[in-house]
């Protein structure tokens, strides 16, 4: 959420600072590409991390490079779980707000 607020403020700064429409579109396109990259990076990282469920905690004799510290691996799994819960909660919250806005007239501006 903090990143979204920061990004929105940054985009509004660019919109007010640059009056050229092409520059505004460029900044928005770059922001979209970077957001898409981060989403893909998260998905690939989750697949890569969870694809090795329960790695070797100690280096085996025949392949000493094929191991991972158990605490580090569990930290990565917990980090992925927290990220998934936060993203899911935000999507659920936005969905509930959307339903609330569409079902009630509480948020509509009064007509003069």
C-alpha positions in Angstrom: 0.0 0.0 0.0 2.8 2.4 0.8 4.4 1.7 -2.6 1.0 2.4 -4.3 0.7 5.7 -2.5 4.2 6.6 -3.4 3.7 5.7 -7.0 0.5 7.7 -7.3 2.1 10.7 -5.8 5.1 10.3 -8.2 2.8 10.0 -11.2 0.8 13.0 -10.2 4.0 15.0 -9.8 5.0 13.9 -13.4 1.6 14.9 -14.7 1.7 18.4 -13.2 5.4 18.9 -14.0 5.3 17.8 -17.6 2.5 19.2 -19.7 3.5 17.2 -22.8 1.1 14.3 -23.2 3.8 12.0 -24.8 6.0 12.3 -21.8 3.1 11.5 -19.5 2.3 8.4 -21.5 6.0 7.4 -21.5 6.1 7.6 -17.7 2.9 5.6 -17.4 4.1 3.0 -19.8 7.4 2.5 -18.0 5.5 2.3 -14.7 3.3 -0.4 -16.2 6.2 -2.4 -17.6 8.0 -2.3 -14.3 4.9 -3.4 -12.4 4.4 -6.3 -14.8 8.1 -7.2 -14.4 7.7 -7.3 -10.6 4.6 -9.4 -10.7 6.4 -11.9 -13.0 9.5 -11.8 -10.8 7.3 -12.7 -7.8 5.5 -15.5 -9.6 8.7 -17.1 -10.9 10.5 -16.7 -7.5 7.6 -18.4 -5.7 7.6 -21.2 -8.2 11.3 -21.6 -7.9 11.3 -21.5 -4.1 8.3 -23.8 -3.6 9.5 -26.2 -6.3 12.3 -27.3 -4.0 10.1 -28.2 -1.0 12.3 -29.4 1.8 15.8 -29.0 0.4 18.8 -30.7 1.9 19.7 -29.0 5.1 23.2 -30.4 5.1 25.5 -30.7 2.0 25.5 -34.3 0.7 28.9 -36.0 0.1 28.3 -36.7 -3.6 27.0 -33.1 -4.4 28.2 -30.6 -1.8 26.7 -27.6 -3.6 23.1 -29.0 -3.5 21.9 -27.8 -0.1 20.2 -24.8 1.6 20.2 -23.6 5.1 16.9 -24.6 6.7 16.3 -21.3 8.4 17.0 -19.3 5.2 14.6 -21.5 3.3 11.8 -21.2 5.8 12.3 -17.4 5.9 11.8 -17.4 2.1 8.6 -19.5 2.4 7.2 -17.4 5.2 8.0 -14.2 3.2 6.1 -15.7 0.2 3.2 -16.6 2.4 3.0 -13.1 4.0 3.2 -11.5 0.5 0.4 -13.8 -0.7 -1.8 -13.0 2.3 -1.3 -9.2 2.0 -2.0 -9.2 -1.8 -5.1 -11.4 -1.3 -6.3 -9.2 1.5 -5.9 -6.1 -0.6 -7.7 -7.6 -3.5 -10.5 -8.8 -1.2 -10.8 -5.4 0.4 -10.9 -3.6 -3.0 -13.6 -6.1 -4.1 -15.7 -5.4 -1.0 -15.3 -1.7 -1.5 -16.4 -2.1 -5.1 -19.5 -4.0 -4.0 -20.2 -1.4 -1.3 -19.9 1.5 -3.8 -22.2 -0.2 -6.3 -24.9 -1.3 -3.8 -25.3 1.9 -1.9 -25.8 5.5 -2.7 -24.0 6.6 0.5 -20.8 7.5 -1.5 -22.5 9.5 -4.2 -22.2 13.3 -4.2 -25.5 15.1 -3.5 -27.2 16.7 -6.5 -27.7 20.4 -6.4 
